[in-house]
Amino acid sequence: MDKRIEELANQCTEYVEGTLDGDIVVFNHKKFAKLIAQECMNLCDTVANVAEVTNNGEMARKTKATAVGCRDMIKQCFEIK
Protein backbone atom coordinates (compact mmCIF):
# COMPACT_ATOMS: atom_id res chain seq x y z
CA MET A 1 0.00 0.00 0.00
CA ASP A 2 1.21 3.49 -0.76
CA LYS A 3 2.88 5.12 2.24
CA ARG A 4 0.67 8.24 2.09
CA ILE A 5 -2.51 6.13 1.98
CA GLU A 6 -1.27 4.24 5.04
CA GLU A 7 -0.63 7.53 6.84
CA LEU A 8 -4.16 8.72 6.05
CA ALA A 9 -5.64 5.38 7.09
CA ASN A 10 -3.81 5.57 10.41
CA GLN A 11 -5.46 8.94 11.05
CA CYS A 12 -8.84 7.23 10.69
CA THR A 13 -8.26 4.35 13.10
CA GLU A 14 -9.58 4.66 16.63
CA TYR A 15 -9.27 2.26 19.53
CA VAL A 16 -12.35 1.87 21.70
CA GLU A 17 -11.69 0.42 25.13
CA GLY A 18 -14.08 -1.28 27.45
CA THR A 19 -16.83 -2.41 25.09
CA LEU A 20 -18.84 -5.55 25.78
CA ASP A 21 -16.61 -7.44 23.34
CA GLY A 22 -13.41 -6.03 24.81
CA ASP A 23 -11.20 -3.47 23.09
CA ILE A 24 -11.94 -2.94 19.40
CA VAL A 25 -10.46 -0.99 16.51
CA VAL A 26 -12.85 1.25 14.58
CA PHE A 27 -12.03 2.56 11.10
CA ASN A 28 -13.78 5.80 10.11
CA HIS A 29 -14.47 5.35 6.37
CA LYS A 30 -16.02 8.80 5.97
CA LYS A 31 -12.99 10.51 7.47
CA PHE A 32 -10.71 8.44 5.21
CA ALA A 33 -12.63 9.45 2.08
CA LYS A 34 -12.56 13.10 3.16
CA LEU A 35 -8.80 12.99 3.77
CA ILE A 36 -8.17 11.46 0.33
CA ALA A 37 -10.37 14.08 -1.32
CA GLN A 38 -8.51 16.79 0.61
CA GLU A 39 -5.17 15.41 -0.62
CA CYS A 40 -6.45 15.61 -4.20
CA MET A 41 -7.62 19.19 -3.65
CA ASN A 42 -4.20 20.08 -2.23
CA LEU A 43 -2.56 18.69 -5.37
CA CYS A 44 -4.83 20.87 -7.50
CA ASP A 45 -3.77 23.89 -5.44
CA THR A 46 -0.12 22.95 -5.98
CA VAL A 47 -0.66 22.79 -9.74
CA ALA A 48 -2.37 26.19 -9.64
CA ASN A 49 0.54 27.72 -7.71
CA VAL A 50 3.17 26.16 -9.97
CA ALA A 51 1.29 27.41 -13.04
CA GLU A 52 1.76 30.99 -11.89
CA VAL A 53 5.49 30.49 -11.44
CA THR A 54 6.33 28.43 -14.52
CA ASN A 55 4.02 29.93 -17.14
CA ASN A 56 3.35 33.41 -18.44
CA GLY A 57 0.23 35.33 -19.36
CA GLU A 58 -2.69 33.44 -20.83
CA MET A 59 -1.12 30.00 -20.35
CA ALA A 60 -0.65 30.66 -16.63
CA ARG A 61 -4.22 31.93 -16.29
CA LYS A 62 -5.72 28.93 -18.13
CA THR A 63 -3.65 26.36 -16.25
CA LYS A 64 -4.46 27.93 -12.89
CA ALA A 65 -8.16 28.18 -13.76
CA THR A 66 -8.24 24.52 -14.77
CA ALA A 67 -6.53 23.42 -11.53
CA VAL A 68 -8.82 25.59 -9.38
CA GLY A 69 -11.85 24.27 -11.28
CA CYS A 70 -10.72 20.71 -10.66
CA ARG A 71 -10.29 21.43 -6.94
CA ASP A 72 -13.76 22.97 -6.75
CA MET A 73 -15.32 19.99 -8.55
CA ILE A 74 -13.73 17.56 -6.09
CA LYS A 75 -14.94 19.72 -3.21
CA GLN A 76 -18.48 19.78 -4.59
CA CYS A 77 -18.54 16.09 -5.49
CA PHE A 78 -17.59 15.02 -1.97
CA GLU A 79 -19.50 17.85 -0.26
CA ILE A 80 -16.44 19.15 1.57
CA LYS A 81 -16.87 22.47 3.35
PyMOL CGO cylinders between C-alpha atoms (Angstrom):
from pymol import cmd
from pymol.cgo import CYLINDER

trace = [
    CYLINDER, 0.00, 0.00, 0.00, 1.21, 3.49, -0.76, 0.3, 1, 1, 1, 1, 1, 1,
    CYLINDER, 1.21, 3.49, -0.76, 2.88, 5.12, 2.24, 0.3, 1, 1, 1, 1, 1, 1,
    CYLINDER, 2.88, 5.12, 2.24, 0.67, 8.24, 2.09, 0.3, 1, 1, 1, 1, 1, 1,
    CYLINDER, 0.67, 8.24, 2.09, -2.51, 6.13, 1.98, 0.3, 1, 1, 1, 1, 1, 1,
    CYLINDER, -2.51, 6.13, 1.98, -1.27, 4.24, 5.04, 0.3, 1, 1, 1, 1, 1, 1,
    CYLINDER, -1.27, 4.24, 5.04, -0.63, 7.53, 6.84, 0.3, 1, 1, 1, 1, 1, 1,
    CYLINDER, -0.63, 7.53, 6.84, -4.16, 8.72, 6.05, 0.3, 1, 1, 1, 1, 1, 1,
    CYLINDER, -4.16, 8.72, 6.05, -5.64, 5.38, 7.09, 0.3, 1, 1, 1, 1, 1, 1,
    CYLINDER, -5.64, 5.38, 7.09, -3.81, 5.57, 10.41, 0.3, 1, 1, 1, 1, 1, 1,
    CYLINDER, -3.81, 5.57, 10.41, -5.46, 8.94, 11.05, 0.3, 1, 1, 1, 1, 1, 1,
    CYLINDER, -5.46, 8.94, 11.05, -8.84, 7.23, 10.69, 0.3, 1, 1, 1, 1, 1, 1,
    CYLINDER, -8.84, 7.23, 10.69, -8.26, 4.35, 13.10, 0.3, 1, 1, 1, 1, 1, 1,
    CYLINDER, -8.26, 4.35, 13.10, -9.58, 4.66, 16.63, 0.3, 1, 1, 1, 1, 1, 1,
    CYLINDER, -9.58, 4.66, 16.63, -9.27, 2.26, 19.53, 0.3, 1, 1, 1, 1, 1, 1,
    CYLINDER, -9.27, 2.26, 19.53, -12.35, 1.87, 21.70, 0.3, 1, 1, 1, 1, 1, 1,
    CYLINDER, -12.35, 1.87, 21.70, -11.69, 0.42, 25.13, 0.3, 1, 1, 1, 1, 1, 1,
    CYLINDER, -11.69, 0.42, 25.13, -14.08, -1.28, 27.45, 0.3, 1, 1, 1, 1, 1, 1,
    CYLINDER, -14.08, -1.28, 27.45, -16.83, -2.41, 25.09, 0.3, 1, 1, 1, 1, 1, 1,
    CYLINDER, -16.83, -2.41, 25.09, -18.84, -5.55, 25.78, 0.3, 1, 1, 1, 1, 1, 1,
    CYLINDER, -18.84, -5.55, 25.78, -16.61, -7.44, 23.34, 0.3, 1, 1, 1, 1, 1, 1,
    CYLINDER, -16.61, -7.44, 23.34, -13.41, -6.03, 24.81, 0.3, 1, 1, 1, 1, 1, 1,
    CYLINDER, -13.41, -6.03, 24.81, -11.20, -3.47, 23.09, 0.3, 1, 1, 1, 1, 1, 1,
    CYLINDER, -11.20, -3.47, 23.09, -11.94, -2.94, 19.40, 0.3, 1, 1, 1, 1, 1, 1,
    CYLINDER, -11.94, -2.94, 19.40, -10.46, -0.99, 16.51, 0.3, 1, 1, 1, 1, 1, 1,
    CYLINDER, -10.46, -0.99, 16.51, -12.85, 1.25, 14.58, 0.3, 1, 1, 1, 1, 1, 1,
    CYLINDER, -12.85, 1.25, 14.58, -12.03, 2.56, 11.10, 0.3, 1, 1, 1, 1, 1, 1,
    CYLINDER, -12.03, 2.56, 11.10, -13.78, 5.80, 10.11, 0.3, 1, 1, 1, 1, 1, 1,
    CYLINDER, -13.78, 5.80, 10.11, -14.47, 5.35, 6.37, 0.3, 1, 1, 1, 1, 1, 1,
    CYLINDER, -14.47, 5.35, 6.37, -16.02, 8.80, 5.97, 0.3, 1, 1, 1, 1, 1, 1,
    CYLINDER, -16.02, 8.80, 5.97, -12.99, 10.51, 7.47, 0.3, 1, 1, 1, 1, 1, 1,
    CYLINDER, -12.99, 10.51, 7.47, -10.71, 8.44, 5.21, 0.3, 1, 1, 1, 1, 1, 1,
    CYLINDER, -10.71, 8.44, 5.21, -12.63, 9.45, 2.08, 0.3, 1, 1, 1, 1, 1, 1,
    CYLINDER, -12.63, 9.45, 2.08, -12.56, 13.10, 3.16, 0.3, 1, 1, 1, 1, 1, 1,
    CYLINDER, -12.56, 13.10, 3.16, -8.80, 12.99, 3.77, 0.3, 1, 1, 1, 1, 1, 1,
    CYLINDER, -8.80, 12.99, 3.77, -8.17, 11.46, 0.33, 0.3, 1, 1, 1, 1, 1, 1,
    CYLINDER, -8.17, 11.46, 0.33, -10.37, 14.08, -1.32, 0.3, 1, 1, 1, 1, 1, 1,
    CYLINDER, -10.37, 14.08, -1.32, -8.51, 16.79, 0.61, 0.3, 1, 1, 1, 1, 1, 1,
    CYLINDER, -8.51, 16.79, 0.61, -5.17, 15.41, -0.62, 0.3, 1, 1, 1, 1, 1, 1,
    CYLINDER, -5.17, 15.41, -0.62, -6.45, 15.61, -4.20, 0.3, 1, 1, 1, 1, 1, 1,
    CYLINDER, -6.45, 15.61, -4.20, -7.62, 19.19, -3.65, 0.3, 1, 1, 1, 1, 1, 1,
    CYLINDER, -7.62, 19.19, -3.65, -4.20, 20.08, -2.23, 0.3, 1, 1, 1, 1, 1, 1,
    CYLINDER, -4.20, 20.08, -2.23, -2.56, 18.69, -5.37, 0.3, 1, 1, 1, 1, 1, 1,
    CYLINDER, -2.56, 18.69, -5.37, -4.83, 20.87, -7.50, 0.3, 1, 1, 1, 1, 1, 1,
    CYLINDER, -4.83, 20.87, -7.50, -3.77, 23.89, -5.44, 0.3, 1, 1, 1, 1, 1, 1,
    CYLINDER, -3.77, 23.89, -5.44, -0.12, 22.95, -5.98, 0.3, 1, 1, 1, 1, 1, 1,
    CYLINDER, -0.12, 22.95, -5.98, -0.66, 22.79, -9.74, 0.3, 1, 1, 1, 1, 1, 1,
    CYLINDER, -0.66, 22.79, -9.74, -2.37, 26.19, -9.64, 0.3, 1, 1, 1, 1, 1, 1,
    CYLINDER, -2.37, 26.19, -9.64, 0.54, 27.72, -7.71, 0.3, 1, 1, 1, 1, 1, 1,
    CYLINDER, 0.54, 27.72, -7.71, 3.17, 26.16, -9.97, 0.3, 1, 1, 1, 1, 1, 1,
    CYLINDER, 3.17, 26.16, -9.97, 1.29, 27.41, -13.04, 0.3, 1, 1, 1, 1, 1, 1,
    CYLINDER, 1.29, 27.41, -13.04, 1.76, 30.99, -11.89, 0.3, 1, 1, 1, 1, 1, 1,
    CYLINDER, 1.76, 30.99, -11.89, 5.49, 30.49, -11.44, 0.3, 1, 1, 1, 1, 1, 1,
    CYLINDER, 5.49, 30.49, -11.44, 6.33, 28.43, -14.52, 0.3, 1, 1, 1, 1, 1, 1,
    CYLINDER, 6.33, 28.43, -14.52, 4.02, 29.93, -17.14, 0.3, 1, 1, 1, 1, 1, 1,
    CYLINDER, 4.02, 29.93, -17.14, 3.35, 33.41, -18.44, 0.3, 1, 1, 1, 1, 1, 1,
    CYLINDER, 3.35, 33.41, -18.44, 0.23, 35.33, -19.36, 0.3, 1, 1, 1, 1, 1, 1,
    CYLINDER, 0.23, 35.33, -19.36, -2.69, 33.44, -20.83, 0.3, 1, 1, 1, 1, 1, 1,
    CYLINDER, -2.69, 33.44, -20.83, -1.12, 30.00, -20.35, 0.3, 1, 1, 1, 1, 1, 1,
    CYLINDER, -1.12, 30.00, -20.35, -0.65, 30.66, -16.63, 0.3, 1, 1, 1, 1, 1, 1,
    CYLINDER, -0.65, 30.66, -16.63, -4.22, 31.93, -16.29, 0.3, 1, 1, 1, 1, 1, 1,
    CYLINDER, -4.22, 31.93, -16.29, -5.72, 28.93, -18.13, 0.3, 1, 1, 1, 1, 1, 1,
    CYLINDER, -5.72, 28.93, -18.13, -3.65, 26.36, -16.25, 0.3, 1, 1, 1, 1, 1, 1,
    CYLINDER, -3.65, 26.36, -16.25, -4.46, 27.93, -12.89, 0.3, 1, 1, 1, 1, 1, 1,
    CYLINDER, -4.46, 27.93, -12.89, -8.16, 28.18, -13.76, 0.3, 1, 1, 1, 1, 1, 1,
    CYLINDER, -8.16, 28.18, -13.76, -8.24, 24.52, -14.77, 0.3, 1, 1, 1, 1, 1, 1,
    CYLINDER, -8.24, 24.52, -14.77, -6.53, 23.42, -11.53, 0.3, 1, 1, 1, 1, 1, 1,
    CYLINDER, -6.53, 23.42, -11.53, -8.82, 25.59, -9.38, 0.3, 1, 1, 1, 1, 1, 1,
    CYLINDER, -8.82, 25.59, -9.38, -11.85, 24.27, -11.28, 0.3, 1, 1, 1, 1, 1, 1,
    CYLINDER, -11.85, 24.27, -11.28, -10.72, 20.71, -10.66, 0.3, 1, 1, 1, 1, 1, 1,
    CYLINDER, -10.72, 20.71, -10.66, -10.29, 21.43, -6.94, 0.3, 1, 1, 1, 1, 1, 1,
    CYLINDER, -10.29, 21.43, -6.94, -13.76, 22.97, -6.75, 0.3, 1, 1, 1, 1, 1, 1,
    CYLINDER, -13.76, 22.97, -6.75, -15.32, 19.99, -8.55, 0.3, 1, 1, 1, 1, 1, 1,
    CYLINDER, -15.32, 19.99, -8.55, -13.73, 17.56, -6.09, 0.3, 1, 1, 1, 1, 1, 1,
    CYLINDER, -13.73, 17.56, -6.09, -14.94, 19.72, -3.21, 0.3, 1, 1, 1, 1, 1, 1,
    CYLINDER, -14.94, 19.72, -3.21, -18.48, 19.78, -4.59, 0.3, 1, 1, 1, 1, 1, 1,
    CYLINDER, -18.48, 19.78, -4.59, -18.54, 16.09, -5.49, 0.3, 1, 1, 1, 1, 1, 1,
    CYLINDER, -18.54, 16.09, -5.49, -17.59, 15.02, -1.97, 0.3, 1, 1, 1, 1, 1, 1,
    CYLINDER, -17.59, 15.02, -1.97, -19.50, 17.85, -0.26, 0.3, 1, 1, 1, 1, 1, 1,
    CYLINDER, -19.50, 17.85, -0.26, -16.44, 19.15, 1.57, 0.3, 1, 1, 1, 1, 1, 1,
    CYLINDER, -16.44, 19.15, 1.57, -16.87, 22.47, 3.35, 0.3, 1, 1, 1, 1, 1, 1,
]
cmd.load_cgo(trace, "trace")
